[in-house]
Amino acid sequence: MEELYLEITEELAGSRLDKVLSQQMPDMSRSYLQQLIKDAAVLVNGSVGKSNYKCRAGDSVQVIVPEPVELGGVPESMDLNIVHEDPYVIVVDKQAGMVVHPAPGTPNGTLVNGLMHQVKDLSGINGVLRPGIVHRIDKDTSGLLMVAKNDLAHESLVNQLVEKTVTRRYIALVHGEIPHDRGSIDAPVGRDPKDRKKMTVVEGGKHALTHFEVLKRFKGYTLVECRLETGRTHQIRVHMRYIGFPLAGDPQYGPRKTLETPYGQYLHAAVLGFDHPKTGEYLEFNSPLPGYFEEALGRLDKLN
């Protein structure tokens, strides 16, 4: 069981309790938070809170989060694109629209559910809700990610991420025509104090460094390759918006008027490289752009 605490500020005063919790705890779905309220697991000033309670400045809110439920019995048959598998590591080419691991409110239909059906063993370091997951990519981002099959592999891959020796290159389509051919964005990323569901460049945030190179310019758009040195939440999306070139199709960080997309942001994890946890051999994998991404580039080509 985990206990989370929140003090209501002047900015939050007047809002419904369920809305405040949804804003301040973006890792949990609103439906899950509402269920916690129904289960009397949310206390306001020591008393059981109600969803429609109008918060007041100075209120103390306590959220009692139960232990994660075991995932036994929920493996799901899925058509996963596994591009590499050996006794230590798996490399998956994830389709856009798929969540990586279960979370409150999203217990099924995730990559982990599919892996549990297809793979006998996964590392347990990250616990029952996300076995084997070393790093993740956003739901609407497509492309490559690595999964550990045992704890030795998990520790090795995490250490490589910490030491910044993992190769991670993404293809992104952004609004605007970037005038320079390459650049680096070194700006700390943290929770947006005005909207807790978003990340932003903020003083006191975690160090974040993104390198980019222009691949092609279109009328009103630029295709870039981004190379990550750090792996902060929404890093590329936040950094490109920060320099004035938000990702096309991005529902959170992009403009309202943007390219149509069947998913969200036009962002693809195209290259992934790392040292094998057992042999030390460097492995590198490439993933082609998904069809909808190629089609969008084709439409822009016709406008040039």
N, C-alpha and C positions, 0 to 999 in steps of 0.2 A: 504494500500500500504506500502511496506517495501523497503528501499533503502540499498543496500549492497555496500561496497567499497573495492577495492583491488588495491594495488600498485605493479607494476611489478618489480620484483627483477632481478638481473643479471642472476640467474638460469633459470628464466622463459623467459627471452628475446630471441627472435627469433622464439618462438612458435606461432602457430595460436591462435587467440583470443578464438575461440570456444573450442579448446583443453585446453587452460589455465583455462577457466571457469569450464570445466568438471573436471579438476584435483583439483581445489581449492574449488569447491562447490559440493562435492560428494553427498549431500542430494538431488540434482536435477539431473534429467537425462540429457544426452547430447542433446537429441532431444528437450526437453523443453527449455534448454538454447539457442539452435539454433533458436527456435521459438521466444524467447524474443529478440534475435538479429534482426530477421526479422521484429519484431514489433517495432523496434527502441527503445527498452527499455534498451539497453546497450550503454553506452556512454564512449568514450575513450578521455580523456582530454577535456571533454565537448562536443564532437562531436559524432554523431551516428557511432557506430562501425560496421564493417563487419566481417563475420565469418572467412574469409581468411586473415584478417589483421595480419601482423607479429608484435607481441608486442615488445616494446623497453623498456629497463631499465628506470625506473622512470615514466612510463605511469601511469596515474590515471584512473582506471576503475570503473564505477558506474553502478550497475545493479538494475533496478527498477522492483521489484516483485509485481505483482498485488495481490489484496486480493483473498483468496481462494474462489472458486465458491461454491455455495450451492450444497449439494449432493442430492437435491430433484430429484426424478425420476430415481435414479440409484441403488436402492436395487436389488440384484440378487439372484435368487434361487440357493442354493448350498447345497450339502450334508455335512453339518457341524456335527462334533461329539461333541455335547454338553453333558458333563458328569454330570453337575449340574446346576440347575437354580431355583432361588426363586425370590421374589420381589425385591431383592437388588443386587444380584450378579450372574454371569454366569461363569462357568469354561468350557473352550473349550479345546479339544485335537486337536491341529492344525497339519495338515499333512505337511510334508516337501514340499517345492516348492511354498508355498502360502505366499504372502506378507501380513503383518498384517493390515496396514491402507493405504488409498490412499495417493499419493504424486504426485508432478508434474511429468508427464510422465507415471504414473501408476494409472490412475483414476478408473480402474475397476478390477474385479477379485480378490479383496482383502478380507480378513476376515471381515472387517467392512462392505463391500458391502453385504456379506452374512448375517451378523448379522442384518443389517437394514431390510432385507427381512423377517427374522425369528422372530425378537424381536421387540415388540411395542415401548418400551422406552429404551433409553440409556442415560447415563449421558452426559451433554454438556460441562463440564469443559474444555476439550481439544479442543473444537471447532468443526466445521462442518466436517473437514477432518478426524478426528479420534474420533468420539463420543464413550464414554464408555471405551476407551483404557487406562489402568492404567500403564501397562508395556508391553513390546513387546519381541518377540524372532525373530531371524533372519529368513529370507525367507526360507533358506535351513535347518533350525533347526526344528525338530518336537517336539510335546509335549504340555504340559499344560500351559495355561495362564488364568488370571482372568480378567473379564470385569465387570465394574460397570453399574448398571441399573439406578442409580440416583446419584445426586450430593453428598448426604450424604454418600453413599457407596463409591463413588470415593475418597472423602477426607479421609475417614477412611483407605482405602486400601493404598493410597499414604503415609499416615502417618506411617503405619506399615512398608512399604518399607524403608522409611527414618530412622525409629527406628531399622531397621534390625531384625524385629521379624517375617518376612515372611520366611517360609521354602522353599528353592529352591534347588533341587538336580538334577543334570544332569548326564547322562551316555555318556561318550566320548570314542572313540577309537583313540589312538594316535600312531604315529610312534615311534619305539624304545622300548626297554624293561627297564622300570623304575626299578632301583635296590632296592629302599626303598619302604616300604608298604604304607606310607602316608606322607603327607607334606602340607605346606602352602606357598602360593605365595603372598607376600605383596609388590606390585610394582605399582607405579602410571601409569595410562593409559591416553594417549592423542593422538591427530592427529599426524601421521607420517610426520615430516617436509619434507621428501623426496618424499612422495606420499600421497596427501591429501585424497585419497580414502580409505586409511588404517589407522588403529589405531596401536599404539606401546607403549612399556614401555618408558616413556620419563620424564625427569626432569621437574617438574612443572605441570605434568598431574594430573588428579583426583585420589584420593585415591582409590585403588582397592585391594580387598582381596579375594582370592580363596583358599579353602581347598580341597585336593584331597586324595582319598584312592584307592589303587590298588584292582581291583576285580578279574582280571585274566591276566596272561601273555601268549602271543603267540610268535611264532618265528618272531621277528622283530616288534612286536606290543604289546601294553598293553591296556587293558580295565580298565577304571577308573570311579569312581564316583566323581563328583565335586560339592562342596557345596559353594554357593555364599553368601558372606556377603555384597557385594556391587553389583550394576548392571550396570557396565559401558558397553558401546558399544563394542561388540566382546570380552568381558572380558576373557572368558575361552579360546577362540582361541588364543588371544594375550599372555595370561599368560603361556599356555602350550608350545607355540613356544619359549617363553622367556627362559624357563628352558631346552629347547632342545628336546621337545617331541611334535611336532606340530600335529594337528588333521589329521587323515586320510581323504582323499577326499577333503580337504579344498582348494578351488581354489585361495584364497587370501594369506593365511598364511602357507600353507603346501608345500611340495616339489612337483616338476612336476611329478615324478614317484610315484604313490600312488595307493590305491585300487580303482577299478572302482566303480562308484556310480551313481545312476539315478538322484541324486540331487547334493549335495555338501558335506560339512563336515559331518562326522558321529558323530552327537551330538543330544541328545534327552533329553528334559525336562521331567524327569520321575516322580518327586514328587513335589507337590505344597501344602503348608499348610498356613493357615492364620486364624485370628479371625474374625468371622462373624461380619459385620459392625453394625448390629442391636442387635443381641443377645449376642455377645461376645464369643459364643461357638467356640472352635478351630475345624476347618475343615481341613482334609488332603485328598488329592487325589493322585492316582497312575496311571501311564500310561505304558503299556507294550511297549517294543521296536517294532518299525515297522518291517514289514516282510523283507524288503531289508537289514536292519541292522542285523537281526537274521541270514539271509542267509550269509552275509559276515563273521560273527563270525563262522558259520559252516564251511566255506571254510578254515578259518585260523586254526580251530580245526584239520582239516585233515593234516595240515602241521606240527603240533607239534610232 
